[in-house]
Structures are given as C-alpha cells and as structure tokens.
Amino acid sequence: MSLIGYSTRIFKPVLFVAFLFPISSFAGSFYFDVGAGLGQFRLADPFFPGAPLKTQYDVSYAGSLVANFGSGAVIESQAGLMYRCINGKDPGLQQTYTVTSLYPFYRLQFTKMYFSMGLTPFVFKESNSVAKTRVHGIASLLEIGMLFPFTPKFSMNFAAAVELVSEGGIIAPKPIFSGILSFRFYFGQFGSNGNMVSSNEFKGWRYPLGGELR
C-alpha cells in the first residue's frame, strides 16, 4: 500500500471530526511548544542500510508554532508548523539514526486531549555512516496528546506520535515512534474576538497537573 493509502486510513477519523467542527472564526490566539523525549525506528532498512528491525530508544526533540482558532471553544481547530528531530540508536553497530522534518499540520483539541496530523516533503535523514541528506519522498504524522494546564498561558503536555516515510516508493521506517514531553506557552491574539490568550484546557487556577488549588 502507498503512503497516500496509509495516510488516508490513518487520517480519516480526524478528517471526519474536522468536517463536523470546522474553523468557525478567524479569531483566537497563538502558542508555541517545545520539548524532548524518546524516539525509536522500526523496519528502517533500506532507508538506513543495515539498520536493525528496531532501534533502541534515543533522545528526540520537537517544537511547534500554532494558531489556535476560537480560543475557549469546546472543540478547537488549530494549525501550524512542527519541527521534529527523532533519533534511534544501535549500540551494537555504534550507530545513531536521525530523521528531521518540518510539518505543516492540523490539530483538533478536545479540552485536555488533542489529535494532530501532518504531511510534508521537508524530510532529512542522517546517521554515523550517512551524511545528512534530503529525502526524496514524503512523510506523514499522526499524534495524540494530553494537556496538563498550570496557568492561562502555560500548559505541559505529553504526546505520542507515529511517522511513516516514503522514499522511492518504499515505506521505511515503518513506523517511527516517539514520545515527547513539551511545554506550551500562549501569546498574542488575532481577530476581533481574540480576547483570550489561552485555550479550553484551562479551567481555573490549578496545581499540580490540573488539581484544584485550595
């Protein structure tokens, strides 16, 4: 099955909900998040020649800049750019494998839970034995995350993601796993109704991890 076929099957549920809850207002706020976690590659050969069936986990990074439409709505539509640097290692061969990518993506947020999907041609690969090169193909992303609000302008979140990369008609790695712990910061606003520099996950001053402050 082609990457487009895989992506269509993966994205269908999110696209269906997005159709039911479209962007209703060009007013809202912006936020950025940055974080680190662990990544792993599976079935990465021939994308990385000689790679094991699955690598060991290695430190990975991600960050995004997002426009949040309709701040405070029950279901929020969000869109932005996400940078990802996912690593996996093979101590036996003393190899570290890296895939970096820049995704335009769409996100649906349901209070403290969100789903993201992205598709991009901006993908690069690198290892100890392979210099950093542009991948002549396309990558897809599916992500699910959970938010832990602290203040109206700051939340912590954990996200698990899978990525598929297609190069020369071959899908590999299949897939790339990652778990990233990030910190989200809201700033700015846009539109006539953009008076909430926050999001719907914040329900009042709470500490810690969403517990009520007494």
Protein Blocks (a to p, Z undefined) as FASTA:
>chain_A
ZZklmmmmmmmmmmmmmmmmccfbdcddddddddddddddehkbfkbghiafbdcddddd
dddddddehihiabdcdddddddddddddfknopacddddddddddddehjaccdddddf
bdcdddfklccddddbddddddddddddfbfmbccddddddddddeehiacddddddddd
dddddedjedjklmbgcdfkbgbjcdeehiacZZ
